[in-house]
Amino acid sequence: MPPLPGPPIEQSPAEKFFGLAARPFSLTPDLRFAYHSRSHTHALDEVTSALRRREGLIVVTGPVGTGKTMLCRSMLESFESRTFLSVILDPGLEVEDLLRKILTDFGILSGVDAAGPGPMTEVTRHQYVTTLQQFLASLIPLQAHAVIMIDEAQRLNPRVLEEIRLLSNFETDEAKLLQIVLVGQPELDEMLRRPQMQQLNQRVARRCELQPLSEGEVGDYIERRLTVAASPAALAGKPDAEEPDLSQLVKFSSEAVKTVAGISGGIPRVVNTLCDRALDVAYERQIRTVDPDSVIAAADRLQLDVPTQISSPGGQRNRLLLIAGVVLLLVVLAAWWFMSASSGVVDRSPAPADRSTATSVPPSRSAATNAPPPATVPAPESPAGTPPPGAPAPATPDTAPRGAAPAPAVGVSPAAFQVAVSSFRTEARATEVVTSLRDLQIPATARLDSTGTWYRVVAGPFATRDAAQAAQETLARNGYADTRISTTSADQR
């Protein structure tokens, strides 16, 4: 049941300035802008699999604004033609209204045949339930099936939930005749865990939970919506639509993406409203790259809470500079102490007893002359400033300075191979991939290319080509198939 096309919406001045053919961050669940995050894809796959396996009761939950309605729209698009579907968007329905809506959606009742709102008699209700059961049984030889999808299910009253439990009992020896998908906020799970809901909760065959977007996914989400909004062909639903010239497309800087992720918490609905206002601010400033200041100004207009660590970009830079200065000072002090210790500047005076012995005989030429001659052959006269016999002998200098660097090892060849993994437009996404590679025990780094546009993820360096090939095989086993081995440049060696 595709959504009906709405009236055309006039382009705003900001959209014209940025070359956008449509509003990129609308709150309506438009499948043209659908972004399949890891959580969204997992939930869609789970629900689709459960429906194909004819599992009876499926529960999908997620916080407000995480894309549950968009998920429902995506599921509607995936249903086969032999699926009879009833979508309940009003969770405030009573049992009688629910049964009428289901029978009408399945084509058993027409709008004229259905009674008006209000309670039925028990006889009429029984007849409707019996009619529904007979209809479901007639689908078996046709290899068709029926699905009821209820949105905002956490608001259903206990009587309706009990009716859903009774409807879920319609089954054959092999499969359920009626599949029910309950979509709601996390409170739905809490409601099903109540003691009085135990029988219904035990009938849940599969549970899925939508999660907020990660920081890397927020960047991809923003880019996806901007790209579609800038392409009239993509908006028209053409599968072979060419991507617009990304060099002319308005974009969010990596720091702006981090700011959006921090303020929104990864909730797509908040990301949409925040980015929509940020585009307005950027238009007022006549800039084509949205920066953190524009995002924070947009958050102020929406009266959104801004975390203290990102509330002032200038303050954050000052804190980082202060931390860097303290670290540099500590490094300088440590280097000074090490050099002082190596050159003998640090006090290495002998013990007090030795010092008294040294001062009992003054180190002078006259003292040596007036001393009585020794019994043995006299030693040569000490020059001025030389400690007399009995004084502590000065330390013999080492062959090499104590602080000198050791000689380089012979025969150790530097690492000379690396594996190019992939390139990403956002630093956050590249960092995510680097982290996942390091979890596989593969050294990896992210580097900005010469154009300043793409972040390249490189694995290595490796000492031998065999080591690089082994890493390349590990990458292929973990989904990174298109990789390339190359030698590192001279400055990387």
Buried (B, 14 or more C-beta within 10 A) or exposed (E): EEEEEEEEEEEBEBBEBBBBBBBBBBEEBBEEBBBBBEBBEBBBEBBBEBBEEBBBBBBBBBBEBBBBBBBBBBBBEEBEEEBBBBBBEEBEBBBBBBBBBBBBBBEBBEEEEBEEEEEBEEEEBEEBBEBBBEBBEEBEEEEBBBBBBBBBBBBBEEEBBBBBBEBBEBEEEEEBBBBBBBBBBEEBBEBBEEEEBEEBBEBBBBBBBBBBBBBBBBBBBBBBBBBBBBBEBBBEEEEEBEEBEEEEBBBBBBBBBBBBBBBBBBBBBBBBBBBBBBBBBBBEEEEBEBBBBBBBBBBEBBEBEBEEEBBBBEEBEEEEEEEEEEEEEEEEEEEEEEEEEBEEEEEEEEEEEEEEBBEEBEBBEEEBEEEEEEEEEEEEEBEEEEEBEEBEEEEEEEEEEEEEEEEEEEEEEEBBBBBBBBBBBBBBBBBBBBEBBEEBEBBBBBEEEEEEEBBBBBBBBBBEEEBBBEBBEBBEEEEBEEBEBEEBEEEBE
